[in-house]
Amino acid sequence: MTPSFVAAIGLVFVFEGLLPFLAPRFWRRMIQQIMIQNDKAVRVFGLMSMLTGVGILYILR
């Protein structure tokens, strides 16, 4: 694996851990709201998140 890829994975872990660390109650409520959504809504959110990430990477490169 390239160092850039490993660094990117590390940043994902840092950003994923920020919200539960800083605001655990809010994070729990958010997870509960996600749990009641249907699969299609969660997939659309995931797709939009991925496309946003790809767009950011495209702009940076």
OpenMM code with the backbone's topology and positions (N, CA, C; nanometers):
from openmm import Vec3, app, unit

residues = "MET THR PRO SER PHE VAL ALA ALA ILE GLY LEU VAL PHE VAL PHE GLU GLY LEU LEU PRO PHE LEU ALA PRO ARG PHE TRP ARG ARG MET ILE GLN GLN ILE MET ILE GLN ASN ASP LYS ALA VAL ARG VAL PHE GLY LEU MET SER MET LEU THR GLY VAL GLY ILE LEU TYR ILE LEU ARG".split()
positions = [
    Vec3(0.0838, -0.1188, 0.0000),
    Vec3(0.0000, 0.0000, 0.0000),
    Vec3(0.0882, 0.1252, 0.0000),
    Vec3(0.0429, 0.2240, -0.0684),
    Vec3(0.1202, 0.3477, -0.0744),
    Vec3(0.1012, 0.4278, 0.0541),
    Vec3(0.1993, 0.5080, 0.0894),
    Vec3(0.1862, 0.5906, 0.2107),
    Vec3(0.0660, 0.6851, 0.2057),
    Vec3(0.0322, 0.7356, 0.0872),
    Vec3(-0.0834, 0.8258, 0.0758),
    Vec3(-0.2127, 0.7538, 0.1087),
    Vec3(-0.2248, 0.6295, 0.0640),
    Vec3(-0.3456, 0.5522, 0.0917),
    Vec3(-0.3593, 0.5231, 0.2414),
    Vec3(-0.2495, 0.4867, 0.3030),
    Vec3(-0.2502, 0.4587, 0.4467),
    Vec3(-0.2842, 0.5865, 0.5243),
    Vec3(-0.2298, 0.6991, 0.4814),
    Vec3(-0.2613, 0.8267, 0.5456),
    Vec3(-0.4094, 0.8601, 0.5303),
    Vec3(-0.4644, 0.8326, 0.4134),
    Vec3(-0.6074, 0.8585, 0.3906),
    Vec3(-0.6939, 0.7725, 0.4820),
    Vec3(-0.6580, 0.6459, 0.4978),
    Vec3(-0.7328, 0.5571, 0.5878),
    Vec3(-0.7232, 0.6094, 0.7315),
    Vec3(-0.6058, 0.6535, 0.7708),
    Vec3(-0.5882, 0.7106, 0.9040),
    Vec3(-0.6761, 0.8320, 0.9258),
    Vec3(-0.6845, 0.9188, 0.8253),
    Vec3(-0.7710, 1.0369, 0.8361),
    Vec3(-0.9177, 0.9987, 0.8463),
    Vec3(-0.9588, 0.8948, 0.7759),
    Vec3(-1.0973, 0.8473, 0.7866),
    Vec3(-1.1272, 0.8096, 0.9316),
    Vec3(-1.0365, 0.7365, 0.9936),
    Vec3(-1.0577, 0.6972, 1.1338),
    Vec3(-1.0637, 0.8191, 1.2255),
    Vec3(-0.9784, 0.9167, 1.2016),
    Vec3(-0.9796, 1.0384, 1.2843),
    Vec3(-1.1130, 1.1098, 1.2706),
    Vec3(-1.1578, 1.1324, 1.1468),
    Vec3(-1.2828, 1.2050, 1.1261),
    Vec3(-1.4039, 1.1263, 1.1743),
    Vec3(-1.4015, 0.9957, 1.1568),
    Vec3(-1.5126, 0.9129, 1.2048),
    Vec3(-1.5216, 0.9145, 1.3568),
    Vec3(-1.4099, 0.9308, 1.4232),
    Vec3(-1.4092, 0.9297, 1.5687),
    Vec3(-1.4381, 1.0643, 1.6331),
    Vec3(-1.4325, 1.1721, 1.5566),
    Vec3(-1.4532, 1.3048, 1.6143),
    Vec3(-1.5918, 1.3230, 1.6761),
    Vec3(-1.6949, 1.2917, 1.6017),
    Vec3(-1.8299, 1.3167, 1.6515),
    Vec3(-1.8636, 1.2331, 1.7748),
    Vec3(-1.8374, 1.1019, 1.7759),
    Vec3(-1.8659, 1.0276, 1.8989),
    Vec3(-1.7841, 1.0766, 2.0189),
    Vec3(-1.6637, 1.1269, 1.9946),
    Vec3(-1.5804, 1.1765, 2.1037),
    Vec3(-1.6318, 1.3107, 2.1561),
    Vec3(-1.6658, 1.4025, 2.0645),
    Vec3(-1.7050, 1.5377, 2.1047),
    Vec3(-1.8509, 1.5498, 2.1470),
    Vec3(-1.9392, 1.4720, 2.0859),
    Vec3(-2.0828, 1.4842, 2.1140),
    Vec3(-2.1489, 1.3464, 2.1119),
    Vec3(-2.1242, 1.2646, 2.2134),
    Vec3(-2.1770, 1.1276, 2.2110),
    Vec3(-2.3303, 1.1183, 2.2102),
    Vec3(-2.3984, 1.2078, 2.2816),
    Vec3(-2.5456, 1.2034, 2.2802),
    Vec3(-2.6015, 1.2329, 2.1421),
    Vec3(-2.5472, 1.3381, 2.0794),
    Vec3(-2.5912, 1.3735, 1.9449),
    Vec3(-2.5633, 1.2584, 1.8478),
    Vec3(-2.4453, 1.1964, 1.8604),
    Vec3(-2.4072, 1.0853, 1.7737),
    Vec3(-2.5052, 0.9691, 1.7883),
    Vec3(-2.5428, 0.9367, 1.9137),
    Vec3(-2.6397, 0.8285, 1.9363),
    Vec3(-2.7745, 0.8596, 1.8734),
    Vec3(-2.8219, 0.9849, 1.8905),
    Vec3(-2.9503, 1.0233, 1.8288),
    Vec3(-2.9432, 1.0139, 1.6774),
    Vec3(-2.8306, 1.0550, 1.6216),
    Vec3(-2.8139, 1.0482, 1.4765),
    Vec3(-2.8171, 0.9033, 1.4291),
    Vec3(-2.7492, 0.8136, 1.5003),
    Vec3(-2.7493, 0.6722, 1.4635),
    Vec3(-2.8903, 0.6147, 1.4750),
    Vec3(-2.9650, 0.6542, 1.5782),
    Vec3(-3.1031, 0.6069, 1.5926),
    Vec3(-3.1893, 0.6527, 1.4752),
    Vec3(-3.1692, 0.7753, 1.4290),
    Vec3(-3.2445, 0.8259, 1.3140),
    Vec3(-3.2084, 0.7485, 1.1875),
    Vec3(-3.0836, 0.7151, 1.1720),
    Vec3(-3.0407, 0.6368, 1.0558),
    Vec3(-3.1044, 0.4987, 1.0591),
    Vec3(-3.1144, 0.4399, 1.1800),
    Vec3(-3.1695, 0.3051, 1.1939),
    Vec3(-3.3156, 0.2965, 1.1494),
    Vec3(-3.3910, 0.4054, 1.1606),
    Vec3(-3.5325, 0.4000, 1.1226),
    Vec3(-3.5549, 0.4320, 0.9744),
    Vec3(-3.4493, 0.4747, 0.9056),
    Vec3(-3.4616, 0.5033, 0.7623),
    Vec3(-3.4671, 0.3724, 0.6838),
    Vec3(-3.5327, 0.3775, 0.5691),
    Vec3(-3.5345, 0.2574, 0.4863),
    Vec3(-3.4011, 0.2430, 0.4121),
    Vec3(-3.3777, 0.1253, 0.3576),
    Vec3(-3.2497, 0.0965, 0.2928),
    Vec3(-3.2203, 0.1907, 0.1768),
    Vec3(-3.3229, 0.2276, 0.1023),
    Vec3(-3.3020, 0.3148, -0.0136),
    Vec3(-3.2480, 0.4513, 0.0304),
    Vec3(-3.3028, 0.5071, 0.1360),
    Vec3(-3.2567, 0.6376, 0.1839),
    Vec3(-3.1122, 0.6310, 0.2313),
    Vec3(-3.0768, 0.5236, 0.3002),
    Vec3(-2.9397, 0.5078, 0.3480),
    Vec3(-2.8447, 0.4908, 0.2291),
    Vec3(-2.8871, 0.4156, 0.1277),
    Vec3(-2.8029, 0.3974, 0.0080),
    Vec3(-2.7829, 0.5288, -0.0660),
    Vec3(-2.8886, 0.6090, -0.0779),
    Vec3(-2.8761, 0.7382, -0.1459),
    Vec3(-2.7792, 0.8274, -0.0698),
    Vec3(-2.7888, 0.8289, 0.0632),
    Vec3(-2.6949, 0.9069, 0.1438),
    Vec3(-2.5519, 0.8584, 0.1223),
    Vec3(-2.5325, 0.7276, 0.1215),
    Vec3(-2.3997, 0.6711, 0.0982),
    Vec3(-2.3461, 0.7073, -0.0383),
    Vec3(-2.4323, 0.7001, -0.1400),
    Vec3(-2.3908, 0.7365, -0.2756),
    Vec3(-2.3512, 0.8832, -0.2825),
    Vec3(-2.4308, 0.9695, -0.2229),
    Vec3(-2.3984, 1.1120, -0.2251),
    Vec3(-2.2673, 1.1396, -0.1514),
    Vec3(-2.2450, 1.0694, -0.0428),
    Vec3(-2.1207, 1.0852, 0.0318),
    Vec3(-2.0015, 1.0421, -0.0526),
    Vec3(-2.0139, 0.9287, -0.1202),
    Vec3(-1.9048, 0.8814, -0.2055),
    Vec3(-1.8787, 0.9772, -0.3210),
    Vec3(-1.9846, 1.0256, -0.3846),
    Vec3(-1.9672, 1.1181, -0.4967),
    Vec3(-1.9030, 1.2492, -0.4523),
    Vec3(-1.9391, 1.2950, -0.3343),
    Vec3(-1.8766, 1.4154, -0.2800),
    Vec3(-1.7280, 1.3920, -0.2585),
    Vec3(-1.6935, 1.2773, -0.2020),
    Vec3(-1.5520, 1.2437, -0.1809),
    Vec3(-1.4753, 1.2355, -0.3112),
    Vec3(-1.5346, 1.1711, -0.4103),
    Vec3(-1.4692, 1.1611, -0.5417),
    Vec3(-1.4519, 1.3012, -0.6024),
    Vec3(-1.5526, 1.3846, -0.5881),
    Vec3(-1.5428, 1.5220, -0.6396),
    Vec3(-1.4308, 1.6002, -0.5729),
    Vec3(-1.4180, 1.5867, -0.4430),
    Vec3(-1.3104, 1.6545, -0.3707),
    Vec3(-1.1750, 1.6024, -0.4176),
    Vec3(-1.1626, 1.4715, -0.4310),
    Vec3(-1.0356, 1.4162, -0.4795),
    Vec3(-1.0041, 1.4620, -0.6201),
    Vec3(-1.1048, 1.4709, -0.7047),
    Vec3(-1.0843, 1.5169, -0.8430),
    Vec3(-1.0330, 1.6616, -0.8434),
    Vec3(-1.0930, 1.7437, -0.7598),
    Vec3(-1.0514, 1.8847, -0.7535),
    Vec3(-0.9090, 1.8958, -0.7024),
    Vec3(-0.8731, 1.8138, -0.6041),
    Vec3(-0.7382, 1.8213, -0.5470),
    Vec3(-0.6310, 1.7687, -0.6407),
    Vec3(-0.6645, 1.6784, -0.7274),
    Vec3(-0.5652, 1.6213, -0.8193),
    Vec3(-0.5636, 1.7041, -0.9412),
] * unit.nanometer
topology = app.Topology()
chain = topology.addChain("A")
for resn in residues:
    res = topology.addResidue(resn, chain)
    for name in ("N", "CA", "C"):
        topology.addAtom(name, app.Element.getBySymbol(name[0]), res)
